[in-house]
Amino acid sequence: MSNGNTVTLVGNLTRDPELRFTPTGQATASFGLAVNRRWQDRQSGEWQEATSFFDIVCWREMAENASESLSRGARVLVTGRLEQRSWENQEGEKRSKVEVVADEIGPSLRWATAQVTKNERRSPAEGGRSSGGGGGGYGGASAPARPAAPVASGGYSDDEEPF
């Protein structure tokens, strides 16, 4: 990406990915990511630590793969773009948040091993991209299957990926 809006994060999932489907059948998954930063205070010599929390959103096959492969606590690398989303709540108040829309998600192999299983390619008629084929299978133990929930409209439209 050359638009200057690319971010790469390494952290741990704070919750299992939540898989939902838009009214048109588009898969989307979201999860929280905690990113820790450690540094040594130059004056005291003591180690300091700070944690930042990010909301990660992914779409289509990646959403389904993340939902099947990842669970709370898993350490992952996420590359994507920052996107601000705005909506009005039920009281008519304007709200907004910044999310990371993931382009790639992968397991961190710093302190773990992973078993990657390539998905079968799907034709465009089956809902897949013809250039598709994705990753999956994190850490050997996949998260239990969760029923897919419909996308709730919290005062805004999540009908399709905005860009």
C-alpha positions as CSV (number, residue, x, y, z in Angstrom):
1,M,0.0,0.0,0.0
2,S,1.4,3.3,-0.9
3,N,-1.2,5.7,0.4
4,G,0.6,6.3,3.7
5,N,-2.2,4.6,5.8
6,T,-0.6,1.3,6.6
7,V,-0.1,0.0,10.1
8,T,1.4,-3.2,11.4
9,L,0.6,-4.4,14.9
10,V,1.9,-7.4,16.9
11,G,-0.2,-8.3,20.0
12,N,-2.6,-10.7,21.7
13,L,-6.3,-11.2,21.0
14,T,-8.4,-9.8,23.9
15,R,-11.5,-11.7,22.8
16,D,-12.4,-14.5,20.3
17,P,-13.2,-13.2,16.8
18,E,-16.9,-12.5,16.4
19,L,-18.0,-13.7,12.9
20,R,-21.1,-12.0,11.4
21,F,-22.6,-11.7,8.0
22,T,-24.0,-8.6,6.3
23,P,-27.5,-8.8,4.8
24,T,-25.9,-9.6,1.5
25,G,-24.0,-12.5,2.9
26,Q,-20.6,-10.9,3.2
27,A,-18.5,-12.4,6.1
28,T,-16.9,-10.0,8.6
29,A,-15.1,-10.7,11.8
30,S,-13.9,-8.4,14.5
31,F,-11.7,-8.9,17.6
32,G,-9.7,-6.8,20.1
33,L,-5.9,-6.7,20.0
34,A,-3.7,-5.7,23.0
35,V,-0.2,-4.4,22.0
36,N,2.3,-4.1,24.8
37,R,5.3,-1.8,24.8
38,R,8.2,-2.0,27.2
39,W,11.0,0.5,27.7
40,Q,13.6,1.3,30.3
41,D,13.3,4.7,32.1
42,R,16.7,6.4,31.5
43,Q,16.7,8.2,34.8
44,S,15.5,5.5,37.2
45,G,16.6,2.5,35.2
46,E,13.3,0.8,35.9
47,W,11.3,-1.0,33.2
48,Q,8.0,0.6,32.2
49,E,5.2,-0.9,30.4
50,A,2.1,0.4,28.5
51,T,-0.7,-1.5,26.7
52,S,-2.7,-0.1,23.8
53,F,-6.0,-1.7,22.6
54,F,-7.1,-1.8,19.0
55,D,-10.3,-3.1,17.3
56,I,-9.5,-5.2,14.3
57,V,-11.9,-5.9,11.5
58,C,-11.5,-8.3,8.6
59,W,-13.7,-9.3,5.7
60,R,-14.6,-12.3,3.4
61,E,-12.4,-15.4,3.5
62,M,-10.0,-13.8,6.0
63,A,-13.0,-13.2,8.4
64,E,-14.0,-16.9,8.2
65,N,-10.4,-18.1,8.6
66,A,-9.8,-15.8,11.6
67,S,-13.0,-17.0,13.2
68,E,-12.0,-20.6,12.8
69,S,-8.3,-20.3,13.6
70,L,-7.9,-17.6,16.3
71,S,-9.0,-17.4,19.9
72,R,-8.5,-15.1,22.9
73,G,-4.8,-14.9,23.9
74,A,-3.4,-15.9,20.5
75,R,-0.4,-13.7,19.5
76,V,-0.8,-12.4,15.9
77,L,0.7,-9.9,13.4
78,V,-1.9,-7.7,11.7
79,T,-1.2,-5.4,8.8
80,G,-3.9,-3.2,7.6
81,R,-5.2,0.4,7.3
82,L,-6.7,2.7,9.9
83,E,-10.3,3.7,9.2
84,Q,-12.6,6.0,11.1
85,R,-16.2,5.0,11.3
86,S,-18.9,7.4,12.4
87,W,-22.6,6.8,13.3
88,E,-25.4,8.1,15.4
89,N,-26.6,6.2,18.5
90,Q,-30.2,5.7,19.5
91,E,-30.1,8.9,21.5
92,G,-29.1,10.8,18.4
93,E,-25.5,11.4,19.6
94,K,-22.7,11.3,17.1
95,R,-20.1,8.6,17.7
96,S,-16.9,7.6,15.9
97,K,-14.1,5.2,16.4
98,V,-10.9,4.2,14.6
99,E,-10.5,0.6,13.6
100,V,-7.8,-1.4,11.8
101,V,-9.2,-3.0,8.7
102,A,-6.9,-6.0,8.2
103,D,-5.2,-6.8,4.9
104,E,-3.2,-9.7,6.4
105,I,-3.3,-11.6,9.7
106,G,-0.7,-14.2,10.7
107,P,0.4,-16.1,13.8
108,S,3.5,-14.8,15.7
109,L,6.1,-17.6,15.8
110,R,8.2,-15.8,18.5
111,W,6.9,-18.0,21.3
112,A,4.7,-20.5,19.5
113,T,4.5,-22.9,16.6
114,A,1.6,-22.9,14.1
115,Q,0.1,-25.4,11.7
116,V,-1.1,-23.7,8.5
117,T,-3.6,-25.4,6.4
118,K,-4.4,-24.0,3.0
119,N,-8.0,-23.7,2.1
120,E,-9.3,-25.2,-1.2
121,R,-9.7,-22.6,-3.9
122,R,-13.3,-21.6,-4.5
123,S,-14.7,-20.4,-7.8
124,P,-16.2,-16.9,-8.0
125,A,-19.6,-18.6,-8.3
126,E,-19.1,-20.2,-4.9
127,G,-18.4,-16.8,-3.3
128,G,-14.6,-17.0,-3.5
129,R,-12.1,-15.0,-5.5
130,S,-10.5,-16.8,-8.5
131,S,-7.1,-15.8,-7.3
132,G,-8.0,-17.0,-3.7
133,G,-6.7,-19.6,-1.4
134,G,-6.0,-18.5,2.1
135,G,-4.2,-19.5,5.3
136,G,-5.7,-20.8,8.4
137,G,-5.1,-23.3,11.2
138,Y,-3.4,-21.5,14.1
139,G,-1.5,-23.3,16.8
140,G,-2.9,-26.7,16.0
141,A,-6.0,-26.2,18.2
142,S,-8.8,-24.4,16.5
143,A,-11.4,-22.3,18.3
144,P,-14.7,-24.0,18.8
145,A,-17.2,-23.3,16.1
146,R,-19.5,-20.4,17.0
147,P,-22.9,-19.8,15.5
148,A,-22.8,-16.8,13.1
149,A,-24.7,-13.8,14.3
150,P,-26.3,-11.4,12.0
151,V,-24.7,-8.0,11.8
152,A,-26.5,-5.6,14.1
153,S,-26.9,-2.1,13.0
154,G,-25.9,0.1,15.9
155,G,-27.3,3.2,14.3
156,Y,-25.0,2.8,11.3
157,S,-24.8,0.6,8.2
158,D,-22.4,-2.3,8.1
159,D,-23.9,-3.5,4.8
160,E,-20.6,-3.7,2.9
161,E,-16.9,-3.1,3.4
162,P,-16.7,0.7,2.9
163,F,-13.8,0.8,0.5
